[in-house]
Amino acid sequence: MLGAWPCMIYAGILGIAILIMIFILVLINSIEYFSSFNVVNFQSFVMLFLKAFHIMWSFSLIIFGGHLMTLGCLMFTSDIVPKGISIHKNKFWLGFLKIYKPPQPKQQPVNGNQKKLH
């Protein structure tokens, strides 16, 4: 049971990220409720949810990479598992560290011609 709880945490965080994507889907399909918003406000609202998804997804990958690191270290100290397999497992979490890039905020110019949603 020791190795199962990081996967449960990862699955929970991933579930929250998928829920955020469902919010985006509902938001885009319910545009009539946002008729008082201008286009820029609506796009900003959607981008807020997309960035929240990206942050949650990145955080879940960090948790999963930590889980792989723990398993790799445990496998390396084990006498049952061959060292080659444990070294290969450690390559996975190093790959997660290599490809992970934290989200960078981007400044977009505010447009003076803001149209209303119809």
N, C-alpha and C positions, 0 to 999 in steps of 0.2 A: 504494500500500500504506500510505501515511501515514495516510489517513483510515479505514482498516479496523480498526486495532488498538483504538481506543476502543469500537467496536461489539463486538469480540470480548471485551473486558473486561466490557462491559455484559451480553453474553449469558452469560458465565460466572457473573457475580454473580446474574443472574436464574435461571440453572440451579440454583444453590445455594438460592435462595429457594424454587423449586418443589420441590426435594428436601426442604426443611423442611416444606412442606405435605404431602408424601407421608408423612413421619414422623408428622405429626398424624393422617392418615388411618389409618395402621397402629396408632397408639396408641389411637385411639377404637374401632377394630374388634377390638382385642386386650384388652378390658377384663378378661377372666378371669385374665390374668397379673398384674393389679394388685389382686387381691382383698384383699390385706393392707393396701392403702392405704385411707385414709378418703376421703370424697368431696372434701373441701377440698384434700387433697394431690393427688389426681388432677386436679382442676380447675386447680390451680396449675401442675402439670406441663404441661397442655395450653396454658395461658396463656403459659407460658415459651416454648413453641415458636411460638405466635402472635405474640408480641412479637419473637422472633428473625426471623420472616418479615417483619414490618413494618419492622424495622431494615434488613434486607438489601434489601427492596424500595425503601425510601427512599434507601439508598446507591446502588443501581443507577440511580435517577432522577437523582441528583446527577451521576453519571458521564455519563449520557446528556445531561443539560443542559449539562455542560462540553463534550461533543462537539459539540452544536449551537452553542455559543458560538464554539468554534474554527472550525467551518465557516462561521458567519456572518461572523466577522472576515476569514477568508480570502476569502470571496465579496465582501465589501465592498472589499477592496484589489485585487481582480481587475478587469481591464479587459474581460474577456469576459462576465461575469455582470452583468446590469442592477442598478443600485443598489436599485431597488424590491424586487427579489426578496431581496437580501441583508438589507435592513432587515426584511422580512417574516420571514426566517429568524431574525433576532435577537429578534423578538417571541416566538418559541417558547421560547428558553431563559430569557427574562425571565418567561414564564408558569410555567416550572418553578420558578423562584425564588419566585414569588408564591404558588403553591399548596403548596409544600413546607412541612410543619410537622414539626419533629423530635418523636419520640414522647415523651410526658410520662408519668413514672411516677405511678401512682395507688395510693393506699393504701386497701386494703379491710380492714374490721374482721374480726378473727378470730372465728369463731363457736365457741362452746363446745360446741354440739351437733353433733359431727362423726360422721356416719354412715359405716358401712363399705360398700364397694362389694360388690355381690352379683352 
